[in-house]
Amino acid sequence: MEIKEALPEDLCTVKEITRNTIKTVYPKYYPVGAVEFFLKYHSDEKIAEDIRYQRTFLCIDDKGNKVGTVTIKGNDIGRLFVLPEFQGKGYGKALLDYAEKLISRNYSEIILDASLAAKKIYLNRGYAEIEYKTVLTDNGDFLCWDIMTKKVKEK
């Protein structure tokens, strides 16, 4: 397994990993309006900008499959997705380890927005909820998530 910086030519891959995961996993946790909100939130423009500013990384398995992605902005972890067919095989853990290691070089705390689907994973990794958020989406549906933090070793 390898984790590498996403390049501009990886835009379609990052979009596919993000959208495929949202469309497959999120309907199990969220109503239609919230899923559509997630899809719009992770727009082509936002993904391209994160790649352009060297904030997005890809996880590649031993067979060369691009299986997951994570975006790091300062001390914030975002857009951490693993394709559904590759979940439960350690790729998400590897991406999170990678992101935490990079962030801990310059920050003493990590922050992230945790979806309902991922909250338990973050709790098990030592993250704590600091705020609960909701937003009204299309169809009168609500999107709910937690802002979570984790202290990391200082230099």
N, C-alpha and C positions, 0 to 999 in steps of 0.2 A: 504494500500500500504506500501511496505517495500523496502528499498534500503540496500543491503548488499554487502560485499566484495565477488567477484567471487573466487571460489576455483578451484584447478586443475580439479576436476571432472565436472566443469561448462564449460570447454573448448568448447565442442560441442555446447552448448547452445549459448555462446557468438559468435561463428562462425556462427551459424544459424541466429541469430538476425542480425548480420552484413551483411552477404551475401544476406539474404532474402530482407532486406531493400534496399541494393544497387541495386539488380536485379529488384526490383519492382519500386522504386522511381527514381533512377538516369537516366534511359532511357528517362524520360520525360524532362530532362534538358541537357543531354550530349549525344554525339555520341557514337557508339559502342566501339571504341578504348579507349575512356575515361572511360567508365564503366568497361571494362576489366582491365584497369590500376588500378582503385579503388579496384577491387576484388583481384588482385595480391598484391597490397600494403598492404592490410589487410590480410596478410598470416597467416597460422596456427602458424608458428614460432613466429611471432610478437605478436600475441594474447596470445600464451602460455607464452612468456616471460613477458608480462605485467601482466598476472595473477600470475605468479611465484613471481614477485616483488611487489605484492599486490597493483597494480595500477588500477585494473579493478573492476567495480561494476555492480551489476544487480538490476534492478527494478522488483519487484514482485507484481502483483495485488492482490486484496483481495481474489481471487479464487485460488491463488497459481501459476498463469501463469507467467513465466519469459518473460516480455514484452519489456524490453529495457536494454541498457548497456551504460556505459561511462567509459573512461579511463582518469586518471589524472597523469601527469608526471610533478612534480614540480609545476609551475604555468601555465601549458599548459593543456587545455581540448582537448581531442581527442576521436575518435571513439564513438561519441554520436549517438546512433541509437535506434529507437523505431520501433518494427514490424509494418508494414503498417496497419494491422487491428486494432491496438491499438492506432494509431496516432489520435490527436485531443481530447484526453481524459485526458490530464494533466500529462502524464508520462514523456514526454520530459522536461516539465517545472520542474517537481520534480527532475529529474536527473541533470538538469542544476543548480537548486537551491542548490542541494547537493554538486556538484562540486565547485561552487562558494564559498560556506560556508567553505569547506575544504581548498581551496586555500587561502582564505582571512585570515586564521589563521597565515600564514607565509609569505604572499606576498601582495604587494600593487597593483599589476597589474595582470590581467589574459590575456593570449594570446591563440588564437585558429586559426585553418584553417577553413574557412567557405566555404562550397560548395554552388553552386548556389541555391540548394534546401533549404538550411538553412539560407542563408544570411539575409533575411528579419526578421527571428526570432531573430537573434542576434542584428540586428539594433534596433529592438523594445525593446531589453533588455539593451540598452545603450552601446553596443559595437561600436567601430569606426574602419573603414578600415584604415590600415596603409601601406598596400602593396598589389598590384595585381600581381598574378603569373600565368604563363602559362607553360605547358610542352607539347611537341609533343608526341603523343602516337601512337599505332599501327593504321594502315589504314590511316595515315596522319591526324588523328583527334587531336584536341587540348583539353586539360583539363585546365580549368580556375577556379581559386578560389581566395579568399581574405584572407590575414592575418589580423586578427582583435584583438583589445585589449579593455580592460575595466579596469578602475581604481576601486579598492575596498577600503573600509575603512581600514586605518592602525590601528594597535593595539594601 
